[in-house]
Amino acid sequence: QVQMVESGGASVQAGGSLRLSCTASGLTFAAYPLGWFRQFPEKEREGISIISGSGGSTYYVDSVKGRFTIYRDNGKNTLYLQMNNLKPEDTAMYYCAASRRAFGMWSLLPQDYGYWGQGTQVTVAS
């Protein structure tokens, strides 16, 4: 059974930093592309960053590019999202997710992900 558990969400002031973590079990971690998603109240979940299984390839949506960094430690089965220069509009529930299958699609569409964490809340005050 695959489990993904996020941590690191908190309330911070604008301009601050947070690091989210996501530890996975029950899958061959290094074989799966992983993504970070966020969901605003009453909005659809949206992908913000993806990383390849090896960690050698990454992608960011424009709204977080240059401020967020995705990386992974395959030895610890853990995915990270370093978030710097946080803005009030970053306030959301953040989720990590693993592709539906090993060596899966390079995609930030939620439907292409089969395993999800429970989410961690990030709140940025102005």
C-alpha positions in Angstrom: 0.0 0.0 0.0 1.4 3.3 -1.1 1.5 6.1 1.5 2.6 9.7 1.1 2.8 12.0 4.1 3.5 15.7 3.8 4.8 17.9 6.5 6.2 21.4 6.9 3.1 23.6 6.3 2.8 26.6 8.6 1.8 30.3 8.8 4.4 32.7 7.8 4.8 36.4 7.0 5.1 37.5 3.4 8.7 37.3 2.2 9.4 34.3 4.5 10.4 30.7 3.6 9.1 27.3 4.2 10.3 23.8 3.3 7.7 21.2 2.7 8.5 17.5 2.9 6.8 14.4 1.6 7.9 11.0 2.6 6.6 8.0 0.6 6.4 4.3 1.2 5.1 1.3 -0.6 6.6 2.2 -4.0 9.9 2.1 -5.8 10.5 5.7 -5.1 13.2 6.5 -7.6 11.1 5.2 -10.5 8.3 7.7 -10.0 8.0 11.3 -11.3 6.7 13.3 -8.4 4.7 16.5 -8.3 3.7 19.3 -5.9 0.2 20.6 -6.2 -1.8 23.3 -4.4 -5.5 24.0 -4.0 -7.1 27.3 -3.2 -10.5 27.3 -1.5 -13.3 26.4 -3.9 -10.7 26.0 -6.8 -9.4 23.0 -8.6 -6.1 21.5 -7.6 -3.3 22.7 -9.7 0.2 21.4 -10.4 3.0 23.8 -9.6 6.2 21.6 -10.0 7.3 18.2 -11.2 10.6 16.3 -10.8 11.8 13.3 -12.6 12.6 10.0 -10.8 16.4 10.7 -10.8 15.8 14.3 -9.8 17.7 15.5 -12.9 14.7 17.2 -14.5 12.4 19.7 -13.0 9.6 22.0 -14.2 7.8 24.9 -12.5 4.8 26.9 -13.4 5.5 30.6 -13.9 3.8 31.7 -10.7 6.4 29.9 -8.6 9.5 29.9 -10.9 12.5 31.5 -9.3 11.0 31.3 -5.8 10.3 27.6 -5.3 12.7 24.7 -5.7 11.7 21.0 -5.9 14.2 18.3 -5.1 14.2 14.8 -3.8 16.4 12.4 -1.8 15.8 9.0 -3.2 17.8 7.4 -0.4 15.3 8.8 2.1 12.2 8.3 -0.1 11.5 12.0 0.4 10.4 14.8 -1.8 10.9 18.5 -0.9 9.6 21.9 -1.9 11.7 24.8 -0.8 9.5 27.9 -0.9 11.2 31.3 -0.7 9.9 34.8 -0.9 6.4 33.6 -0.1 3.4 35.8 -1.0 -0.1 36.0 0.3 -1.3 34.5 -3.0 0.7 31.3 -2.2 -1.8 30.6 0.7 -3.2 27.2 -0.1 -3.3 23.5 0.8 -0.2 21.8 -0.7 -0.1 18.2 -1.8 2.6 15.9 -3.0 1.7 13.2 -5.5 3.4 10.3 -7.4 2.7 9.5 -11.0 0.2 6.7 -11.6 2.9 4.3 -12.6 6.7 4.0 -12.6 8.4 6.0 -15.3 5.0 7.7 -15.9 4.0 10.7 -17.9 5.8 14.1 -17.6 2.7 16.0 -16.6 1.2 18.3 -14.1 -2.4 17.2 -14.6 -3.8 15.8 -11.4 -5.5 13.0 -13.3 -2.0 11.7 -14.2 -1.1 11.1 -10.6 -2.3 8.1 -8.7 -0.9 8.5 -5.2 -1.5 11.6 -3.0 -0.6 12.9 0.4 -3.1 14.3 2.8 -2.1 17.9 2.2 -0.4 20.5 4.4 -1.6 24.0 4.8 0.5 27.0 4.0 -0.7 30.4 5.0 1.1 33.6 4.1 0.2 36.8 5.9 0.7 40.2 4.4 
